[in-house]
Structure formats: C-alpha cells, structure tokens
Amino acid sequence: MRPDRRLLLLALRSALAASLVPSTLARAAKALPPAAMLLPLSGANAALGRSMARAAALAQGVDKKALLILDTGGTPEGAVAAARAALKQGAGILFGPLLSAEVRPVLAACAGRVPVVTFSNDLGLLESGAFLFGITADQAVAPLLHYARTRGVRRFGLLAGSDLWGTQLTAAARRAAAAEGLEVTNGAPPRGADALLVGTMADAVAQGAAARQAGVQLLCAFSGLNGAQDALGAIEGAWLSAPDPTPFADFAGRFEAQVGTPPGVIAGLAYDAGGIAVALRQRGGEDRSALLVPGGFQGVCGAVRFRDDGSAQRTMAILAVEQGRFRLIESGSGA
C-alpha cells in the first residue's frame, strides 16, 4: 500500500517544526546577555554566599553562560562595585544583593538600566524599584494565620522582637489578623487565647513547653526547614509556615551530594534565582515585563509571582512538628 503523500508531507513538516523549537530556544538564549548574581563571597557572610553560589550553579544545568557570580564583600560599597562590574560585562538582570543596606546603593548604580531582584526580605524596600525575593513577614504570617483560623483559632498572642524582622512581623500579623477577623494582643498569650505566634526559633523553644501545658497552639512565623533536632523536640506540636518540603528535599539531596552539607532556605532561594535566570533566557526576555509575567516562576522555595510594587506572592506550606520531624499538613497557600 502506497502511503498518502499529503499525510507524509504533514508529518515531515511537523517533524521539521519540532526540530526547530530547541534550536530556536537555544538561539534566543544565546542572544540574551547573562544574568548576574551579587553575593558575599568574602567578608562576614562569605560562608552563606558560597553556599548560595553553589546552589545557583546547580540550577544552571548545561547553560553555563546564563549566570555570572560576583563578590560584594558583604558591604554596600562592594555591592555597588559588583553591580558596576556586572553591567560592564553586559548583564541583563541582577539577582542580589543579599542585605537590605546594599540594595538602594545598587539601584542607584544601575539607574534603572536592568531589573534588580534582591534576596532581602525587607518590606521597607517596596516601591524602591527592586523586586523582593526573600521570604517576607507577610508571606510567612498570612498563610499561617489563615490556616489557624480554619482550625478554630480566634484570639492569639504575638511575641516578636524589636528588630527589623520583629517590627515587620508585628505589622504583618496585625494586617493578617484584620483580614481573618482574629483578635491579636502583644506578648505571651492572655487568658482565653487560642494560640501564640512567635517570630524566631529561640522564642519558640522558650515558649514551647508552657504553650503545650496551657493548651495553646504554638504558631511559628519563620521559614527554616533545617532546624536542629533538639529545637524541634522543644516545639513539638507547633505549626509553621515554610516552603513545601517535598520539592525542597529533592534540591537539598542534590546539593548535599555535591557539597557535603545540607542547604538552608537562603541557598534554596539562590537555586530558584538561578532557575529564573535560565527560564528568562529560554523565554527570550530579561526586562521588567519578563519578571511580571502572570504565571510567575516555580521554585523549591515556593512558586513566586512578582508584583509591580516589587513584592511577590509566594506559595507557602503549613507544617506541623511531630515527634521531632516536620509533617506537611497543608500546601498551596500564599500572600
């Protein structure tokens, strides 16, 4: 039986089109300038910076030209020098710097020429021109209090410090409480409170036993997944907001196999930033509009969708501490 020539021609055209897709993506990626990541590879935070650089390298895969890694020295002056070096090398987008104090000087040095996606979680940087990629107080608190309300919590105490994280946590908790119709008071839970929200592992450990004895649900608005086992034992029964541990565990396994030590969440953020750099090259754009795509970006620290004011909606999971281990109890919520 002779083959139908029209069907054969269609099949050949389809095969040709399919073969052109990877090469088209490859040409688009090759034509785009690299991204740059500004990290403290020296100075007080050098160990963290090197961990982030290794995580970002894992995300690059075979596209080794997607990302330049530059040292900030952990200072505003060093961050500005790194940003200028990145621009000189033709970087089309900057990921970093790490610390809040470094961000505005870097923005001034860039003068709007390229997008800046900082790892800081300082909500005071909103509307500055930078995109916040760190896990913010709103992202940590809003999903946690929403979950708590659905489980019967109506009144909670808030224990937060006076540092930047504590101040922003307090404001975020009050915003979320108003949205959920919850009553919040400062300090250890008053009589009749259903829960106590704390912002640090130290406060959680200090309050864990008393909260369990009083029948008060402990809520932890910090996002680490690598808490020490003795600390987890001290907060048995607590609920936490954090990235979903399943995708994070896959990344962590590959990181530890290569580096020899487990990664923290900040290394996970660097891995996700490296993945965004590769995705932008494949999509053919690195400008501000490319970051603001409605579908956002997937990552091991939660799916992220950037907003025009520089904030981001991040998908966070709710975990429970049971027998000294994390257990996923709800996933897919975000703020």
C-alpha positions in Angstrom: 0.0 0.0 0.0 1.4 3.4 -1.0 1.5 6.0 1.7 -0.7 9.0 1.4 1.6 11.8 0.1 -0.4 14.5 1.9 -0.1 12.8 5.3 3.6 12.2 4.7 4.2 15.8 3.9 2.3 16.9 7.0 4.4 14.5 9.1 7.6 15.9 7.6 6.5 19.5 8.3 5.6 18.6 11.9 9.0 16.9 12.4 10.8 19.9 11.0 8.9 22.3 13.2 9.6 20.2 16.3 13.3 20.1 15.4 13.4 23.8 15.2 12.0 24.5 18.7 15.1 23.6 20.7 17.4 25.4 18.3 15.1 28.5 18.3 15.2 28.5 22.1 19.0 28.0 22.0 19.4 30.9 19.7 17.2 33.1 21.9 19.2 32.1 25.0 22.5 32.7 23.2 21.4 36.2 22.0 20.4 37.3 25.5 23.0 38.8 27.9 23.8 36.8 31.0 22.2 37.4 34.4 24.5 38.3 37.3 24.2 37.2 40.9 25.7 39.5 43.5 26.8 37.5 46.6 29.1 38.0 49.6 31.8 35.5 48.7 34.1 37.3 51.1 33.5 39.1 54.4 31.4 38.2 57.4 28.7 36.3 55.3 31.2 34.5 53.0 30.1 31.0 54.0 26.5 31.8 53.2 27.5 33.5 50.0 29.5 30.5 48.8 26.6 28.2 49.7 24.3 30.3 47.6 26.7 30.4 44.7 26.9 26.6 44.7 23.1 26.3 44.8 22.8 28.7 41.9 25.3 26.7 39.9 23.1 23.6 40.4 20.2 25.4 38.8 22.2 26.4 35.7 22.5 22.9 34.4 24.2 22.8 31.0 23.6 26.6 30.4 26.8 27.8 32.0 26.6 31.2 30.3 23.3 32.0 32.0 24.7 33.5 35.2 27.7 35.5 36.4 28.6 35.3 40.1 30.2 38.4 41.5 31.5 39.1 45.0 30.0 42.0 47.0 32.2 41.5 50.1 29.1 41.9 52.1 29.2 45.7 52.1 27.2 48.4 50.2 30.4 49.7 48.5 31.3 46.1 47.4 27.8 45.6 46.2 28.0 48.7 44.0 31.4 47.6 42.6 29.9 44.2 41.8 26.9 45.8 40.2 29.0 48.0 38.0 31.2 45.1 37.0 28.1 43.1 36.1 26.8 46.0 33.9 30.2 46.3 32.3 30.1 42.6 31.4 26.7 43.1 29.8 24.4 41.6 32.5 20.7 42.0 31.6 19.4 41.4 35.1 20.8 41.4 38.6 19.9 38.9 41.4 21.1 40.2 44.7 22.5 41.7 46.7 21.8 39.8 49.9 21.4 42.6 52.6 18.9 45.4 52.8 21.5 48.1 53.3 23.1 47.1 49.9 20.0 47.4 47.8 19.4 51.1 47.4 23.1 51.8 46.5 22.9 49.1 43.9 19.7 50.5 42.5 21.4 53.9 42.2 24.4 52.4 40.4 22.1 50.6 37.9 19.9 53.7 37.3 17.1 51.6 36.0 19.1 50.0 33.2 18.4 46.5 34.4 15.9 44.8 36.9 17.3 44.1 40.4 15.9 41.1 42.3 17.2 41.2 45.8 17.4 38.4 48.3 16.4 40.8 51.0 13.0 40.4 52.7 12.8 44.0 54.0 9.3 45.3 53.2 10.7 48.8 53.5 12.2 48.3 50.0 8.8 48.1 48.4 8.3 50.7 45.7 12.1 51.3 45.7 12.5 49.7 42.2 13.8 46.4 43.4 11.9 43.1 43.5 12.0 41.3 46.9 12.8 37.6 46.6 13.4 36.9 50.3 10.6 35.4 52.3 8.9 38.3 53.8 6.9 38.7 57.1 3.6 38.8 55.1 4.4 35.6 53.2 5.3 33.9 56.5 2.3 35.1 58.6 -0.7 35.4 56.3 -1.0 31.7 55.3 -0.2 30.6 58.8 -3.0 32.7 60.4 -5.4 31.7 57.6 -4.8 28.1 58.4 -5.1 28.7 62.2 -8.5 30.4 61.7 -9.8 27.4 59.7 -8.8 25.2 62.7 -10.6 27.3 65.3 -8.1 29.9 66.4 -9.9 33.2 67.2 -7.6 35.0 69.6 -3.8 34.9 69.7 -0.8 36.5 71.4 2.1 37.9 69.5 5.7 37.6 70.6 8.0 39.5 68.3 11.3 41.3 68.8 12.0 45.0 68.3 14.5 44.4 65.4 13.5 44.8 61.8 12.1 41.3 61.4 10.1 41.7 64.7 8.7 45.1 63.7 7.7 43.9 60.2 6.3 40.6 61.7 4.1 42.6 64.1 2.7 44.8 61.3 2.1 41.7 59.0 0.4 39.8 61.9 -2.0 42.7 62.5 -2.8 43.0 58.8 -3.4 39.3 58.6 -5.5 39.3 61.8 -7.7 42.0 60.4 -8.2 40.1 57.2 -9.1 36.9 59.0 -11.2 38.5 61.7 -8.8 37.5 64.5 -8.0 39.2 67.8 -4.3 39.8 68.5 -2.5 41.1 71.6 1.2 41.6 72.2 3.2 39.4 74.5 2.6 35.9 75.8 -1.0 34.7 75.2 -3.5 36.3 77.5 -6.1 34.3 79.3 -8.5 32.8 76.8 -6.1 32.9 73.9 -6.2 30.0 71.4 -2.6 30.5 70.1 0.7 32.2 70.4 2.5 33.5 67.3 6.3 33.8 67.6 8.8 35.1 65.1 12.1 33.3 66.0 13.2 29.7 66.8 14.6 31.0 70.1 11.2 32.4 71.2 9.5 29.2 70.0 11.9 27.0 72.1 11.4 29.3 75.1 7.6 29.2 74.9 7.0 25.7 73.6 6.6 23.8 76.9 4.4 26.4 78.5 2.2 26.6 75.4 1.7 22.9 75.4 0.9 22.8 79.1 -1.6 25.6 78.7 -3.3 24.0 75.7 -2.3 27.0 73.5 -1.4 26.3 69.8 2.2 27.5 69.0 2.5 29.3 65.7 5.9 29.8 64.2 6.4 32.5 61.6 9.9 31.6 60.4 10.6 29.7 57.4 13.6 27.4 58.0 13.5 23.7 57.1 16.8 22.8 58.7 16.0 23.3 62.4 18.2 21.4 64.9 16.6 18.2 66.2 16.8 19.3 69.8 15.0 22.6 68.9 12.3 20.7 67.0 11.7 18.5 70.1 11.2 21.6 72.2 8.4 22.9 69.9 6.5 19.6 69.5 3.0 20.2 68.1 3.8 23.7 66.6 2.6 24.8 63.3 5.0 26.6 60.9 4.8 28.3 57.6 7.6 27.2 55.2 8.3 26.2 51.7 6.8 22.8 50.7 9.4 20.3 52.0 8.9 17.8 49.1 10.4 19.8 46.2 12.9 21.3 48.7 14.1 17.9 49.7 14.9 17.0 46.1 17.1 20.1 45.8 18.6 19.5 49.2 19.6 15.9 48.3 21.4 17.0 45.2 23.1 19.9 47.0 24.3 17.8 49.8 25.6 15.1 47.4 27.7 17.7 45.7 28.7 20.0 48.6 28.6 17.6 51.6 26.4 19.7 53.8 22.6 20.3 53.8 21.4 23.7 52.4 19.4 26.3 54.2 16.4 28.1 52.8 18.5 31.1 51.6 20.6 28.7 49.5 17.2 27.4 48.1 16.4 31.0 47.1 19.6 31.2 45.2 18.8 28.0 43.5 15.4 29.4 42.5 17.0 32.6 41.3 19.4 30.6 39.1 16.4 28.8 37.7 14.6 32.1 36.9 17.8 33.3 35.1 17.7 30.1 32.9 13.9 30.5 32.3 14.2 34.1 31.3 16.8 33.2 28.7 14.7 30.4 27.3 11.7 32.7 27.1 13.7 35.4 25.4 13.4 38.3 27.8 15.1 39.7 30.9 13.4 43.1 31.3 10.9 44.2 34.0 8.0 42.9 31.9 9.5 39.5 31.7 9.6 39.3 35.5 5.9 40.4 35.8 4.5 37.5 33.7 1.2 36.4 35.2 2.2 32.8 35.5 5.3 33.6 37.7 8.0 31.1 38.3 8.2 27.7 40.0 10.8 27.1 42.7 11.8 24.8 45.6 11.1 27.7 48.0 7.5 28.1 46.6 6.1 29.4 43.4 6.6 33.1 43.0 4.7 35.8 41.1 6.2 39.3 41.2 4.0 42.4 41.5 4.7 45.9 40.1 5.5 47.4 43.6 8.3 44.9 44.0 6.5 42.5 46.3 5.9 38.9 45.4 3.1 36.4 46.0 4.8 33.2 47.2 3.2 29.8 47.7 3.9 28.6 51.3 3.1 25.3 53.0 2.0 24.7 56.6 4.0 22.2 58.6 3.4 20.5 61.9 6.2 19.4 64.2 5.5 15.8 65.2 8.0 13.5 67.0 10.8 15.9 66.2 10.1 16.0 62.5 8.2 18.2 60.0 5.0 16.9 58.6 3.2 18.7 55.7 -0.4 19.5 56.8 -1.4 22.0 54.0 0.3 23.3 50.9 -0.5 25.8 48.2 -1.4 29.0 50.1 0.3 32.3 49.5 0.4 36.0 50.3 
